[in-house]
Each structure stands twice: as C-alpha cells, then as structure tokens.
C-alpha cells in the first residue's frame, strides 16, 4: 500500500520505481495520508491518481493505509490474481 499525498498524488520521481515494481509483479494500492477523505483526484499530470490507475494501482477509496493494507492482505491471501484483484478492489472500495 502506497500512502500518497492528498487525493492520491505522488512526486514525478516516484513514477519510474513504481513502473519497475509493477513490472516485477508487485501489487500496489494507493491510499491517502490525509486523516480523512478519499483517494480519487483525476488530474491529468503524471503522478496524479489517473496516471497511477493507468499503471494498475487501484485507489483505496475512503480506506486509510492501515485498512487498505489489511484488505489487500486478505485479497492476496485468497489467491486473487491481478485482474480478479482489481475487480474485488473496486467492490470493496466502491471505486
């Protein structure tokens, strides 16, 4: 679980390591470090939530980092693969 800034943004310098990690098979979910609110800005610049979704990093919605981590552990422990995990994650977070 990657705890992002604000509505789900990361610095541009984080994008290459994220691409590499995802290419290596790491599952990454984005959550906000803010005390409340949901991940889901749709700004078009690289590093914003839209570009992270395009990489395959689903947002945690209103789940904070700790709750998202537990939900992700359950999903991975159940053996969900990337496509099934994306569908299940949308169901859990409503996004």
C-alpha positions in Angstrom: 0.0 0.0 0.0 1.4 3.3 -1.1 0.3 6.2 1.1 0.1 9.1 -1.3 -0.3 12.9 -0.9 -3.7 14.5 -0.8 -6.2 12.9 -3.2 -3.7 10.3 -4.5 -0.7 12.1 -5.9 3.0 11.1 -5.9 6.0 13.1 -7.0 7.1 12.6 -10.6 10.3 11.0 -9.4 8.4 8.1 -7.9 6.9 7.0 -11.2 9.9 5.1 -12.6 10.3 3.0 -9.4 6.5 2.3 -9.4 6.6 1.2 -13.1 9.5 -1.1 -12.3 7.8 -2.6 -9.2 4.6 -3.3 -11.0 6.6 -4.8 -13.9 8.2 -7.1 -11.3 4.8 -8.3 -10.2 4.3 -6.1 -7.1 0.7 -5.2 -6.3 0.4 -1.6 -5.3 -2.8 0.1 -3.9 -2.8 3.8 -3.3 -4.2 5.3 -0.1 -4.1 8.9 1.2 -2.0 10.0 4.1 -4.7 12.6 4.9 -6.7 11.9 8.1 -10.0 11.7 6.1 -11.3 11.8 2.6 -11.0 9.6 -0.4 -8.3 8.9 -2.9 -9.5 9.8 -6.3 -8.3 13.1 -7.9 -8.4 12.9 -11.7 -5.8 15.5 -12.6 -4.1 14.6 -15.9 -0.5 15.1 -15.0 1.9 12.3 -14.4 1.9 11.3 -10.8 -1.8 12.1 -10.2 -4.3 9.4 -9.4 -5.4 9.0 -13.1 -1.8 8.0 -14.1 -1.5 5.7 -11.1 -4.7 3.9 -12.1 -3.4 3.6 -15.6 -0.3 1.8 -14.2 -2.6 -0.6 -12.4 -2.6 0.9 -8.9 -6.2 0.9 -7.7 -7.2 3.6 -5.2 -8.2 2.7 -1.7 -11.2 5.0 -1.7 -12.0 6.0 1.8 -9.8 3.3 3.4 -6.8 4.7 5.2 -3.4 3.0 4.7 -3.8 0.5 7.6 -7.3 -0.6 6.5 -6.2 -0.8 2.8 -3.2 -3.0 3.9 -5.5 -5.4 5.7 -7.9 -5.6 2.8 -5.0 -6.2 0.4 -3.5 -8.9 2.6 -6.9 -10.7 2.6 -7.2 -10.4 -1.2 -3.7 -11.6 -1.9 -4.0 -14.4 0.8 -7.2 -15.6 -1.0 -5.0 -16.1 -4.1 -6.6 -13.3 -6.2 -4.5 -12.5 -9.3 -4.2 -9.0 -10.8 -7.4 -8.9 -12.9 -9.6 -10.5 -10.2 -7.9 -8.4 -7.5 -8.8 -5.2 -9.5 -12.5 -6.3 -9.7 -12.6 -7.2 -6.0 -10.9 -4.0 -5.0 -13.5 -1.9 -6.9 -16.2 -3.8 -5.0 -14.5 -3.2 -1.6 -13.8 0.5 -2.1 -16.7 1.5 -4.3 -14.3 2.8 -6.9 
